[in-house]
Amino acid sequence: MSGSRRFDGQVAFITGAARGQGRAEAVALASEGANIIAVDVCAEFETTSYPGATRDDLDETVRLVEQTGGKIVASVADTRDFDGLAAALKAGTDAFGRLDAVIANAGICVGRMSWEITAAEWQEMIDVNLTGTFNTAKAAIPYLIEQGEGGAMVFTSSESGLKGTPFTAHYTATKFGNVGLAKTMANELGEYKIRVNTVHPAGVRTGMDMSADMNPLMDKYAHTLSPIFMNSLPYEILEAGDVAAVVAWLCSDEAKYMTGVQLPVDFGNSNR
């Protein structure tokens, strides 16, 4: 019944693929027939409190994708480096011969009150979360246009891309920026049948563990700012696969009439 799989014969380009949501998205699409072009920086960031992904993490993504029967070209590349990222994408398209879906997932987060964010923290956040998304799209769009068969792009935003979540001003700025970028590109690329949407998760259980930064702030402002994070549904945290399932749907033909959409996966938090 392999012909019923949603992504048979297709190729997906995924950033931040060494662990977390990126890995889950690679495995989800591969399990439904896609070949995967995966990139991750596999390095430590200067301003985050949690460890970065490693080459071993990326190798595990390769193993899990191949376990589904899918093929994968995985490269260590930094989304901040357009030339390196474009080279990684070319290696994948040379191997697989096409491109259908682009998932700009790579990102970081640091918890601070807005006026305490350092210049270095601000700059690294902008460079990774916003410029990295722009570079990913910029590298991929010419392939999709030239191929002439449409395509799907999904940018990982956040509930912080829908509301002013405290303790995350620089992160929130990038996630709203991803929305603006996606909405403009959705308009520009519509004539080519290339769809551009954003997905907005609540907290996800990944290697991006923010507890050291966020827990003290959540406790300090428990009766003022922290209630903004309250969900409507009685759940606390998403698994990476929960988000991957939604992203896979957005990349599929089942969502072929959706573009410029901000799709929350947030337990109803943005409805509060």
C-alpha positions, 0 to 999 in steps of 0.5 A: 500500500506504499502508493497511499503514502502522502510523500512518495517520490517527494523530497523534504529539506529540514533544518535543525534536524539533529534532534527535537522537532526537526528529527521528528519531522524528518522521520514523519515525512520519511515514514510516508515516502519522502527522501530527506535533506537534513541539516544542523549546525551541530555546535554550541551556541554562545548565549544559550544555557542548554547544550547544542545538538551534536554530530552523533545526534544528526547521525541518529536522525540518519539512522531513524530515517533509514529505519523507515526505508527512506533515504537521507542526505545529512550535512553539518551546516549553519543556517546563518551561513547562506553559502554553506546552507545552499551547498548542503541543499545542493548536495541533497537535490543533486542526490534526489533530483528534486525538492518539494517541501521546506521546513525551516525549523532551526532555532534557539531561545534564551529567557530574560526580561527584555531590558536585561537581554544583552547585545550578544543574546539579541544578535544571536537570536536574530541571526539564528531564528530569523536570518536563518529562516530567511536563508533557508527559504532563499536557498530553496525557492529558486529550486521550487520555482524552476521545478514548476510543480509548486511546493510547501514551506513551513516556518517554525514559529511559536505561540510567542509568534502570536502573543507577547509572551514575557521573558522572551522579547528577542525570541518573540520578535523573531517568531513574529518576524517569521510570520511576516516573512511567511505572509509576504512570501505566501503572496509572492509565491502563490502564482507558482503554487508554492505555499508558505505557512507557519506553525505555532507550538506551545512548549515542546519536550526537546533538547532545547531545555529552557528550565534554567532560564525560565523557571526562576522568572515563572516563579518570580512573576507567578501572579502577574506575568506567568498566567499568560502561559496558561493553556485552555486544554489540560496539558502541559507540554507537547512531544516533538511528534505532535508538532511533526504530525501537523507540519507533515499535514501542512506539507501534504496535498491535504492542505494544498489550499492553505497559504499564509496561515498561522496554525497554532498547536498550543493547547488553546493558549493563544485563544486565552 
